[in-house]
Amino acid sequence: MQAQRTAADRAYYAAFLYSRDQLCRKGYITPYYNAEDHRHVTEGLRKHVGNIANDEKRMREHRNSVTYEAGDVGYPSLQWMLDTAEKIIDLVSKLKHADKRK
């Protein structure tokens, strides 16, 4: 059980940290390297990648649940967390650099 909880936590943070750093490098967000970055990443994903931001936000909520509550990993499943993290990382890696001329 603890291994699943840890894996769910790491899946979220893998997607979050990669997204934060790539969105910054590509000129879409300016990170503050604090708790506000979670909101900035979700907003950046929503604006530049689309509906995957809803899944990223859901991953964060689920990550908080499995980290701070004693229940099962349950729904969404660990496999959903892993698959979604992979999808987010893939989509963010394909983003082009922001056009600064706008």
N, C-alpha and C positions, 0 to 999 in steps of 0.2 A: 504494500500500500504506500509506504513512504517513498519508494522509488518512483511510483506513478505520479505522486504529488510533486516531487522534485523535477521529473521530466516535464510536467505541465508548466511549471514555473520557468524552466529553462527554455521551453519552446516559445513562450511569450517573450521572454527577454532577448532571445536570439532575433526574433522578428522586430521587436521594438528598437534594440540598439543598432541593428543593421539599417533599419529604416531611418532612424534619427541621423546616423552618420552619413548615409547616402543622400538623404534629402538636404542636408547641410552642404555637402560637397557639390551637389548639383545646383545649389542656389535657390532652393525652395523654402527653407526654414532657417532660422537662426536659433540654435539650441541655447538653453540657459544652464544645462547640466544640473537640473534639479527636477522636482516632481512635476513642474509645469510642462516639461518636455513630453510627457505622456499625452497631454491634450494637444500640444503643437504637432506631434507626429500624427495623431488621429485626424486632425484638421488638414494637415499636408497630404495625407493619403487620400482623404475624401476629395480634396480639390484636384489632385494631380493623377490619382490612380483610379478613383471611383469607389464603387460599392464595397470593395475589400476593406475599407475603413470601418464599416459596420462589423465585420468579422474581427478586425484587430481590436476594436473596442470590446466586443464580446469576449475575446481571448483575455483581455486585461481584467474584466470583471470575473471571469472564471479563475484566472490565476490568483486574484485576491481571495476568492472563495476557498480554493484548495490550500492556499498558504495559511490563511488565518482562521479557518473553520475546520472542525474535526470530521466532516462528512467524507463520503467517497468522492473520487474524481468524477464519476458518474457522467452527467450530461452537461456540456458537450464532452464527448469522449476524449481520452488522451490521443487517440488516433486522429480525431478531428483537429485537435490542437497542433499536432505535428504536421499534418497535411496543410493546415491553414498557414502556419509559420513558413513552411516551404513556399507556398503560393505567394505570400506577401514578399518574401525575399526575392523571388523570381521577378515579380512585377516591378519592384523598386529598382532592381538591378538593370531593368530595361528602360527606365526613364531616361530621357535625354536631359542635357543641362538646360536650365532655365534660360529663356531669351531675355537678357537684361535690357534690351532696347525698348521694351513696352513701358 
